[in-house]
Amino acid sequence: ETASPDETFRLGVMIGRSMSAGTALSLEGGLGAGKTLLVKGIVEGMGIKAEVLSPTFILVEEYRGEVPVFHFDLYRLEQFEEVEKIGFFDAIDGRNVVIAEWGDRLPEGAVRFDVVVSISMTGDASRRITIEGPAGLAGKLEGGSR
């Protein structure tokens, strides 16, 4: 659980430090839950200095670093074919980290995400964040947020 936007950002930094090439991450949660804020932390944790914006209207942002990050927003996409057209599946090539906001909008079984982060609002600034991923991920995140 995080009690402030700063704590949510810091959790993102810790997640980013554990990301490696080939990771596909789904961010799930309602509007305003903090998905883009978490991406800002992830990108910083991966050592990338970039202005992270919500790709809601442009659908995808690329952040260049030692491991490139492709940040997709699937909220506005209504048909599966649209996801293919914006290069989502091409980006999952083992060389990048792919982050999909609203990854849960994809049909079940369309993608096997390595990490799934679910964010729910528990107050104006507090969040409950559930992270599902490989067994070693939990150890990498210990000692961070409460």
JOWO-V865144 format. One record per residue. N is the residue number from 0. RES is the residue in one small letter. SS is DSSP state (hx for helix, st for strand, lp for the rest). Layout:
n res ss
N RES SS
N RES SS
//
This chain:
n res ss
0 e lp
1 t st
2 a lp
3 s lp
4 p hx
5 d hx
6 e hx
7 t hx
8 f hx
9 r hx
10 l hx
11 g hx
12 v hx
13 m hx
14 i hx
15 g hx
16 r hx
17 s lp
18 m lp
19 s lp
20 a lp
21 g lp
22 t lp
23 a st
24 l st
25 s st
26 l st
27 e st
28 g lp
29 g lp
30 l lp
31 g lp
32 a lp
33 g lp
34 k hx
35 t hx
36 l hx
37 l hx
38 v hx
39 k hx
40 g hx
41 i hx
42 v hx
43 e hx
44 g hx
45 m lp
46 g lp
47 i lp
48 k lp
49 a lp
50 e lp
51 v lp
52 l lp
53 s lp
54 p lp
55 t lp
56 f lp
57 i lp
58 l lp
59 v st
60 e st
61 e st
62 y st
63 r lp
64 g lp
65 e lp
66 v lp
67 p lp
68 v st
69 f st
70 h st
71 f st
72 d st
73 l lp
74 y lp
75 r lp
76 l lp
77 e lp
78 q lp
79 f hx
80 e hx
81 e hx
82 v hx
83 e hx
84 k hx
85 i lp
86 g lp
87 f hx
88 f hx
89 d hx
90 a hx
91 i lp
92 d lp
93 g lp
94 r lp
95 n lp
96 v st
97 v st
98 i st
99 a st
100 e st
101 w lp
102 g hx
103 d hx
104 r hx
105 l lp
106 p lp
107 e lp
108 g lp
109 a lp
110 v lp
111 r lp
112 f lp
113 d lp
114 v st
115 v st
116 v st
117 s st
118 i st
119 s st
120 m st
121 t lp
122 g lp
123 d lp
124 a lp
125 s lp
126 r st
127 r st
128 i st
129 t st
130 i st
131 e st
132 g lp
133 p lp
134 a hx
135 g hx
136 l hx
137 a hx
138 g hx
139 k hx
140 l hx
141 e lp
142 g lp
143 g lp
144 s lp
145 r lp
//
